[in-house]
Amino acid sequence: MELQAVLFDLDGVVTDTAKYHFTAWRNLARRIGIDIDEDFNESLKGIERMQSLERILVHGGREQDYSQEEKERLAQEKNEEYVSLLAGLTPEDTYPGIKELLLELRERRIPAVIASASKNAPLILEALRLNEHFHAIVDPGGIPGKPAPDIFLQGAKLAGADPAHCIGIEDSQAGIEAIKAAGMHAVGIGEAGILAPSGADLVCSSTKELTLRLLLDSSGMAYKR
């Protein structure tokens, strides 16, 4: 079976912007009288902006206190702070092994696609100087959030690939569930005890382990020669 595309989550797979998300969400939450910690922030991984805000409001017992318009304003405030924090992002912030894997995929003409809930993916890839290595970036606007499979199915479509011939790489439970729901081979980055029960076919403790050979061996696929 031919490998036709590899789909990457962004935060926690290509780079670490989770710390910036946490800072921005924590500061926003404090302004409205809610405390969140890093453990709670783990539950926001892979979740799009408005869903994350809803979880924070429920956590603080304030889900009924804001209109939809007010919620959108709060989410925008968070994003503005997050974007300002991204100013410090450089190519050195790319996770180990990722650029090497992208170069391998490019050499074999296997499309790499970003399938992330982040609306700031183009900005982040530009800061990392990785734009040219990706065939496409899925626009998450209007797409149901993970664990729904839609963002991965759209990524496969952009690559002209059959989902069954794709590999998805994620670091969150919701992301792994989304990959499997899309009918793809799922590779998790993180703790096996957390990601394996979500359906990950392979779990790597670090992106340093990722190589094209590992992806092919774990999926039983091959590249077109």
N, C-alpha and C positions, 0 to 999 in steps of 0.2 A: 504494500500500500504506500502510495506516494505522499510525502509531507508537502502540503500546498501552502501553508502559512503558519506563522507563530504569532500569537496574540499576547501582548504584555499588559498587565496592569501597570500603573505608573508609581504611585506612592507605595513604598515598601518593596518594590521590585526593581525599578530602574534607578530610583534615588530615594532619599529619605526627606520628605517634606512633612511627615507626620508631626514632627516637633513644632513646625510652623503652624500647622492646623491646630494643634493642641493649645499653643500660646494664644492664638486668635480666638478660639472657642472659649477658653478659660476666661480671657479678659472680657468677652462679651457676656458670658454667664454671670460673672461677678457684677457687671454693671446692672443686671436685672435681678440680683439677689440670689443667684444659684451658684453652688460650689460643685465643681467637677474635678476629678483627679485623673491621673494617667491610666488607672485601671478602667475607669468609665470611658476614657478616650479610645480604648481598644475596641469598644462596641461601635464606634463610629467609622472604623476602617472599612473602606469599600462602599460607604454609604454616601449618597449625594447630599448636597448642601441643605436643602429644605427638610429632608428626612432626618438629617443630623440635628437640625434645630428642633424639630418636633421631639426627638428623643431627649434633648436637653430640657425642654419645657416640661415634659412628662416627669423626668427625673426630679425637677424642682417643684412639681405640683402646680405648674403655672400654664398648663396647656390650654386653659379656657380664658386666659387673661389678655390675649392678643387677637386682633383681627388678622385676616389673611394679608392685608396691606401692611400692617405693622410687622408681621412675621417676615415678609419680603424685605422690609427695610432693615430689620435686624440681621438677616442673612447677608444683605449687601454690606452692612457695616463690618461684619466678620470678614467678608471676602476682601474688602479694601485693606484691612489690616494685614491679612494673609499675603496679599500681593506685595505690599510694602516690605514684608519680611523676606520675600523671595529675591529681593534685590541683591542679597548676599550669596546667592546660588552661583556656583562655578562648575566647569567640567570636572573638577576634582571631586565634586559631590556625587558623581555617577557611581553606583555600586560596583564593587569589584567583579570583573568577569563579564559585565553587561556589554561593554563596547566590543570586546573580543567576540562575544557570541553574535552580536549584530554584524560584525565584519564577516564572520563565517556564513551567516545567512545571506548576506549580500553577495558573497562570492559564489554561492550555490543558487542564486536567483530565487531565494525563498522569501516571499514578502513578510516583513515584520510590521505589525499593526498595534497601535496603542488602543486599548479598550478600557478606558478609565472613566470613573464618574466625575473626574476633575474637569471643570470648564476651563481651567488654566493650563491644560496640557501643552498647547502650542507655546505658551510663554516659558514654561519650565524646560521643554526640549530645546528651545532657543538658547536659554541660559546654559544648558549642558552641552550645547553644540552637537546635538544628536539628530536634528531634524532630517538631515539627508539620509539617515539610516533607516527611516521608517517610511513604508509605502503609503500609509494612511493613518489618520487619527480619527477615531469615531467621535462625532459630535454627540455628547450625552443629552443634549436638550431634547425634551419630549420623549425620551426613551425610559421605560420603567427601570428602576434601579435594581442592582444586584440584591438578592439572589435570582432575580428574573434573568433569563438567558439572553435577552434582546440585544444587549450591547455587544456580546460576543458574536451573535448571529449577524449583526450589522457589520462587525469587523471582518468576518469571513466573506460577506457579500462584497465589501470594498476591495478585498484582495482577490475576488473572483474564485474563491475556494469553497470546496465542500466542507461543511463543519466537521464531518467524520474524518477528514484528512487534515485537521488542524490541532495544534497544541496550544493550550492556554496556560499562562504562568501568573500565579496570584499569591498573595500573602495573607488573605483573610478567608474566614469560613464562608462568608457570603459570596466571595469571588469564586471559590472552589465549587460551591453549589451551582453558581451560574454557569461555569464552564461545563460541568457535567450535564446540566439541564440542556445545554446547547449541543450535547452529543460529542463533545471534544475530549481529548486526552488532557488530564489536569495535572499540572506540576505545581506543588506548593513550596513556598519559601518560608521557613519558620520551624515551629515545633511539630513533630510528627503526631504527638499526642493530641494536638488541637486540630490539625489539618487533615490527617488521615481519616478520622471519623466523618469528616465532611465530604469524603469521596475522592480525595487526592490519589492519583495513581502512582505518584512519586513525590516524595518530600525531601527537599534539600535544606540543610540548616543554614546555608549561605549561598548567595549568588555566585560566589567563587567556584562552586561546584558545577555550575551550568556550562555545558558545552553542547555543540550540535550532536556529537557522538552520543552523549548521555541521553539527550532528548530522543534520538532515533532508537537507541537500544531499549529505552523504557517504554516506547510506544509501539515498537515493532514496525515502524515506518522506514522508508528510505527516501532519499532525494533523487530527483530526476537528473540523470547523468548526461 
